Amino acid sequence: MVTGAQESNVDAGIGPGRVPALGELGPASDPAPLARVGGRRSRLRGLRERNLLIGGAMILAIVLAAIFAPVIAPHGPQETDYTARLQPPGREHLLGTDNLGKDILSRIIYGARIDLQVGIISVLPPLLFGIVLGCLSGYYGGRIDTAVMRLADIVQAFPFLILIIAIVAVLGPGLRNMYIAVALVAWVSYARLLRGEILVAKHREYVEAARAMGARDGRIIGRHLLPNVVSSSLVFATADVILYIVLAASLSYLGLGARPPEPEWGAMISEGQDYIATAWWLSTFPGLAVVITGIAFSIFGDGLADALRPGRR
Amino acid sequence: MSRGQYVLRRLTQMVPVLIGITLIVFALIQFIPGDPATVMLGIHARPESIEALNRELGLDKPLWQQYLRYVRGVAMLDLGESLKFKTSVASLLQKRMEVSLFLIALATVLTILLSLPLGILAALKKDSLFDQIVRAFLMVTMVMPGFWVGILLLILLSIKIGAFPVSGYGEGVVDHLYHLFLPALTIALSIVPILVRSLRGAILEAMFSDYVKTARAKGLRERAVILAHVLRNALIPAVTLLGLSVGYLLGGTVIVENVFSLPGAGRLLVESIAARDYPVVQSTTLVFAVLVILVNLATDLVYSFLDPRVRLG
């Protein structure tokens, strides 16, 4: 992590798993709350539960908008109206129209379907790889550990975005190939995180106890270690969803992700760039959708981090 | 361990990573679905020219021979020929890297100029209105896609106000600076939140440390405490973090150079992908990765000089 709370300085690069969850700087590296007593502290706790609620509510609203897009959106995402091209935001079209007279608001609402899916699908394979490799690496140590960590060093030597772009470049553009690229690259940060936690936890008494009772390695990892250490990875993964949404938007912008006329937010921003001199709303509003979704996941990840932090309950 | 030994050891640690990087970059070409030469030349190419390209790229030899040949080339700075530009990749990259490095340097300066005052003031006035505003600003900037920020800056400052050029690199150093200002600001805005968070956290941590309590107890004036003790200690992790964000900076250049049509290496990468100019894609990725390793090395060395507590062991 950036604050060095969970990873050493050397690992404090930037990429998935290392985007600071928003509350993190607050609680994790800010010693002040510890000094507080009584009423002040419980008020803070209330504030943090509010984070979970507000973030959760925002995400729920976005998810519902995506599911019920056909009901909510005033127009279809590909519905053209040549009599209303490049209309500024107004009563007819709340957020204006594009060069083909498509309603921007409707496209953004339908776009939520693509962007949410992309964010959530992207995070799962690297998280799974990271958990498996981090567990093996931390638990067994030795050669497995060396191999996994050296591979991690090499992958992390590449700038995250550039390695993703290079992989997508050879596999060919499209979101499916982006998922593959992300799976190949992003597991590293989850693996490092989990390995670190396992290294600490494997010498705990409950692990010794399980071993003394004759539990096999698989059972110790799966039933005893993992449930105790996995929460931080899950918190990061939640906050990382937005990272992948931004990544997908960036790839679409460069012509490597979703292609226009797909109403993907990044592709919409990209299309709008041709019209910035005359129609600022084309690029501006889809970007706002990314930002609002990002804030939702940040606040939620923040609240989640606090809820799961031991000793703060 | 002496300083010299530390440097030497740090250099030898780089060797396996460098080998790993060349392996991955080399493997990229192998991932191209189908026959690389056919993909590069298009399906209408004559069989003779495909065969000639295969021979030229050494693709008719066994893999390990191809790899050795590739590494030998890289070591002698022979990165092959660009298919699109018909010139040597090395000279092409050299010209384009100049622009990117200029951009990165300016972005770094802007990042420091923005982060220092924000981080220091937010920490010193913790929980004040200013702190709240800074934290809200960080939450928003953290999730803003870089290309969207670039487009917004273009709309506001170049098109509406006309204060900056819309695209291009200009002639002469002063003109370069003028053309690079908005792109550099765009990149800076994506790193500032990470740096400010770290700085704010580190300052708060330092303010509650024993050495600061001691400094206060011995009657040092508050200004002296802050300058000599708090800031001095808090800046070290910030410097490291800045050094480690170079990968992120490089990723930023790819996006931003495309938004502002700058003739840098990042734009070269995207152009080469579109043109299926794989030798250039490969080499750009390699150069970016090597740059990251070098900057990380420099950061580690600087860090060991800055912080006497770093054990060289």
Chai-1 contact restraints between the chains, C-beta under 6 A:
chainA,res_idxA,chainB,res_idxB,connection_type,confidence,min_distance_angstrom,max_distance_angstrom,comment,restraint_id
A,V2,B,I194,contact,1.0,0.0,6.0,A-B,restraint_1
A,V2,B,S198,contact,1.0,0.0,6.0,A-B,restraint_2
A,T3,B,S198,contact,1.0,0.0,6.0,A-B,restraint_3
A,T3,B,G201,contact,1.0,0.0,6.0,A-B,restraint_4
A,N9,B,T240,contact,1.0,0.0,6.0,A-B,restraint_5
A,A12,B,L241,contact,1.0,0.0,6.0,A-B,restraint_6
A,A12,B,L244,contact,1.0,0.0,6.0,A-B,restraint_7
A,G13,B,L244,contact,1.0,0.0,6.0,A-B,restraint_8
A,G13,B,G247,contact,1.0,0.0,6.0,A-B,restraint_9
A,I14,B,S245,contact,1.0,0.0,6.0,A-B,restraint_10
A,I14,B,Y248,contact,1.0,0.0,6.0,A-B,restraint_11
A,P20,B,R197,contact,1.0,0.0,6.0,A-B,restraint_12
A,L22,B,M139,contact,1.0,0.0,6.0,A-B,restraint_13
A,L25,B,R197,contact,1.0,0.0,6.0,A-B,restraint_14
A,L25,B,G201,contact,1.0,0.0,6.0,A-B,restraint_15
A,S29,B,G201,contact,1.0,0.0,6.0,A-B,restraint_16
A,D30,B,G201,contact,1.0,0.0,6.0,A-B,restraint_17
A,D30,B,L204,contact,1.0,0.0,6.0,A-B,restraint_18
A,P31,B,E205,contact,1.0,0.0,6.0,A-B,restraint_19
A,P31,B,F208,contact,1.0,0.0,6.0,A-B,restraint_20
A,D153,B,V17,contact,1.0,0.0,6.0,A-B,restraint_21
A,I154,B,V17,contact,1.0,0.0,6.0,A-B,restraint_22
A,I154,B,G20,contact,1.0,0.0,6.0,A-B,restraint_23
A,A157,B,V17,contact,1.0,0.0,6.0,A-B,restraint_24
A,A157,B,I21,contact,1.0,0.0,6.0,A-B,restraint_25
A,A157,B,A289,contact,1.0,0.0,6.0,A-B,restraint_26
A,A157,B,V292,contact,1.0,0.0,6.0,A-B,restraint_27
A,A157,B,I293,contact,1.0,0.0,6.0,A-B,restraint_28
A,F158,B,A289,contact,1.0,0.0,6.0,A-B,restraint_29
A,P159,B,G247,contact,1.0,0.0,6.0,A-B,restraint_30
A,P159,B,L250,contact,1.0,0.0,6.0,A-B,restraint_31
A,P159,B,G251,contact,1.0,0.0,6.0,A-B,restraint_32
A,P159,B,F288,contact,1.0,0.0,6.0,A-B,restraint_33
A,P159,B,V292,contact,1.0,0.0,6.0,A-B,restraint_34
A,L161,B,G251,contact,1.0,0.0,6.0,A-B,restraint_35
A,I162,B,G251,contact,1.0,0.0,6.0,A-B,restraint_36
A,I162,B,T285,contact,1.0,0.0,6.0,A-B,restraint_37
A,I162,B,F288,contact,1.0,0.0,6.0,A-B,restraint_38
A,A166,B,L28,contact,1.0,0.0,6.0,A-B,restraint_39
A,A166,B,T285,contact,1.0,0.0,6.0,A-B,restraint_40
A,A169,B,I273,contact,1.0,0.0,6.0,A-B,restraint_41
A,A169,B,V281,contact,1.0,0.0,6.0,A-B,restraint_42
A,V170,B,L28,contact,1.0,0.0,6.0,A-B,restraint_43
A,V170,B,F31,contact,1.0,0.0,6.0,A-B,restraint_44
A,V170,B,I32,contact,1.0,0.0,6.0,A-B,restraint_45
A,I242,B,V143,contact,1.0,0.0,6.0,A-B,restraint_46
A,V246,B,P145,contact,1.0,0.0,6.0,A-B,restraint_47
A,A249,B,P145,contact,1.0,0.0,6.0,A-B,restraint_48
A,S250,B,I255,contact,1.0,0.0,6.0,A-B,restraint_49
A,Y253,B,F147,contact,1.0,0.0,6.0,A-B,restraint_50
A,L254,B,V270,contact,1.0,0.0,6.0,A-B,restraint_51
A,I269,B,W148,contact,1.0,0.0,6.0,A-B,restraint_52
A,Q273,B,I151,contact,1.0,0.0,6.0,A-B,restraint_53
A,I276,B,L154,contact,1.0,0.0,6.0,A-B,restraint_54
A,I276,B,I155,contact,1.0,0.0,6.0,A-B,restraint_55
A,A277,B,I159,contact,1.0,0.0,6.0,A-B,restraint_56
A,W280,B,I155,contact,1.0,0.0,6.0,A-B,restraint_57
A,S283,B,I151,contact,1.0,0.0,6.0,A-B,restraint_58
A,G287,B,W148,contact,1.0,0.0,6.0,A-B,restraint_59
A,V290,B,P145,contact,1.0,0.0,6.0,A-B,restraint_60
A,V291,B,V143,contact,1.0,0.0,6.0,A-B,restraint_61
A,V291,B,M144,contact,1.0,0.0,6.0,A-B,restraint_62
A,G294,B,V143,contact,1.0,0.0,6.0,A-B,restraint_63
A,S298,B,M139,contact,1.0,0.0,6.0,A-B,restraint_64
